[in-house]
Amino acid sequence: MASPFSGALQLTDLDDFIGPSQDCIKPMKIDKKLGSGVAKIHIEDDGSYFQVSQDGGTRKLERAKISLDDCLACSGCVTSAETVLITQQSHEELRKILDANKTVAPGQQKLVVISVSPQSSASLAARFQLNPTDTAKKLTAFFKKLGAHYVFDTAFSRNFSLLESQREFVKRFREQANSKQALPMLASACPGWICYAEKTHGSAVIPYISTARSPQQVMGSLVKDFFAQLQHVTPDKIYHVTVMPCYDKKLEASRPDFFSQEHQTREVDCVITTGEVSKLLEEEGVSLSELEPAPLDSVFSSVSVQEPTSHRGGGSGGYLEHVFRHAAQELFGIHVDEVTYKPLRNKDFQEVTLESEGRVLLHFAAAYGFRNIQNLVQKLVFLVVVSQVWEGFSQSHEELKAE
């Protein structure tokens, strides 16, 4: 499942999803007192809210405070907390680190590592009319010219996510009859969708969400743990930047789940979008097509990389096709060469089934867009509630029979 949660807004000065703006304004909460009648709200010219009682008295209302912990990444507003987030995770912040490295001794420098998503590389390749391999090599040259030490491709970590997702689904499927393992399994690397599920449906949906990390956070773990050990440095000495196509990835990198208390550092220190890379190129007066390519780096020091890695996923790098093929082979010994999608309500809501002798063995769905995801999740929540009610009824019935 995937969702363009941040597609509704455009940055003021960057070609991307969202940007710093005014404080969030939400409907005010009014504590209605018994016998006080209906309260009225008066809005001053400066935007201040006043509650007006029936006797003419007024009381200034506090502006609603909405933090990133409340954020659903739905693009309905831009909060002041998000403004701070964007300031902390921007190409200007990357510049500060690179400039600071130039003024200190080599032993005091941050090791700057940049991980580039295949989606961002593809977008830049289309813009500059380059092939993906040349784009990856030229991006490596550009970032190293700015002062980065290593530039990696996150398709490598995408493979980790895909492998973990397929393993988890097969495990859940096999254990569903005799354990609490929950099916269906909801798999997505979209932070906006995860926020929506956690904060609107909570415990009803969370057990069904795949526990596999997104490619960005797999890469964060590899860089701040495995790669840090290879370089003989502590994780806090590495400044890890990811280049991603979506603003919501900044929100994901800022989650407390991905902060190391031991080393006081995030797994991903800064997320910059494809649009911000374009901004960097413009500010440097550089055309990507004119740069000389540089050799690609590998997170494994002993491995030589000649071209970006690839994976067999969906068009957006999704999990469905990969997990479906693996599950068909692992669970039923059926080789699936071509995955056939059947549209349901619309082209962004499709299903895939595996059938044998008229019996459905596997039933997958691909949902894209907030409305389709919302409809799917609401049906799941309904089924969960019905299941819980039926389980409670059955248990009570058995107890009555025993009496």
Residue, then its C-alpha position, 0 to 999 in steps of 0.5 A: m500500500a502506498s499513498p501520496f499523503s503530501g501531494a496536496l501542497q507545494l513548496t514555496d521555493l522548492d519543487d517538492f511537496i511541502g514547506p515552512s508556513q504559518d502556524c497551524i490553525k485548527p477549530m478551537k475546543i470550547d469547554k461548555k459550562l452547564g446553563s451557560g447557553v450557546a457560546k459564540i466565537h468572534i475572530e479579531d482582525d489579527g486572527s485572535y479567537f474570543q469566546v462570547s457568552q450570552d451576557g456579552g463577556t469575552r474570553k480569549l481562546e488559546r490557539a490549538k497546539i499541534s506537534l509532530d506527534d499529532c501529525l498524520a502527514c495528510s497535508g491538511c496543515v503545516t505546523s510550526a513543529e514541521t517548520v522546525l523539522i524542515t529547517q533541521q532537515s534541508h539542503e541548507e543544513l547539509r551545507k552547514i555540515l560540509d562547511a564546518n568540515k572544511t574548518v576543522a582538523p580531519g580527525q574532528q570532521k563528520l563522516v558525511v554519508i549520502s544514500v540516494s533512493p532509486q526513485s530520486s535517481a530516476s526522477l533526475a535521470a528523466r529531467f537531465q535525459l540520462n540513463p540511471t547508471d550515468t545519473a547515479k555516477k554523476l550524483t556521486a561525483f556531485f556530492k563528493k565535489l561538495g564534500a561528501h565522503y561516501v554516496f550509496d544507493t538505497a536499492f540495496s536496503r530495499n532488498f533487505s525490506l523485501l526479503e524481510s517482508q516475504r519472510e514475515f508473510v510466510k511466517r504469519f501464514r503458516e502460524q495463523a491457524n495455531s497462533k495470534q499471528a495476524l493476517p492480512m499483513l499490511a506492508s508499506a514503506c510510506p510514513g504517511w500511511i503508518c502515521y494514519a494507521e497508528k493515530t486513527h485506528g491504533s491497536a485495531v490495525i497495528p498488529y496487522i502492519s508488517t514489522a519490516r523497516s522501510p529501505q530508508q531506515v534499513m539504510g540508516s541502521l546499516v550506515k550507523d551500525f555496520f558501516a560505522q564499525l567498518q570505518h572504526v568510528t562511533p555512530d555519532k561521528i557519521y552524518h547520514v543524509t538520504v535523498m528521497p522523493c517524498y517529504d514524509k521521509k523527513l517525518e519518518a527519520s525524526r521518529p523516536d524509534f530511530f534514535s540511539q540513546e546510547h550514542q545520541t544520534r539519529e539513524v538518518d540525520c537529514v533527509i533532502t528531497t529530489g527537489e532540494v538536490s535540483k536546488l543544490l545543482e542550481e546554486e552550484g551552477v552545475s548541470l548534472s549532464e555535464l559532470e564527469p561520472a565517479p565510481l559508485d560506492s558500496v556499503f561493503s568495503s570489499v565489494s566493487v560496484q559498477e552500476p546501481t543495484s535493482h530489485r524485482g518489486g512493483g512499479s513504485g518499488g512496492y512489496l506486493e509482487h515480490v511477496f506474492r511470488h515468493a509466497a506462491q513458491e514457498l507455500f504452494g510450490i507454484h512458480v508465478d512468472e507474471v503477476t496479473y492485476k484485476p482492477l476493483r473500484n478503480k485503477d488504483f485499487q487492484e487485487v491479485t489472486l493465486e488459484s488452484e483447482g478453483r480454490v483461492l490460495l492467496h488473495f492480495a490487494a494493492a491500494y494507492g491513494f488515501r481514499n482507497i487505503q481508508n476504505l480498505v482499513q475501515k473494512l479491516v477494522f470492522l472485521v476485527v471488531v466483529s471477530q472480537v465480539w464473536e470470540g467473546f460470545s463464543q467464550s461466554h457460551e462455552e462458560l455457560k455450557a460448562e456451568 
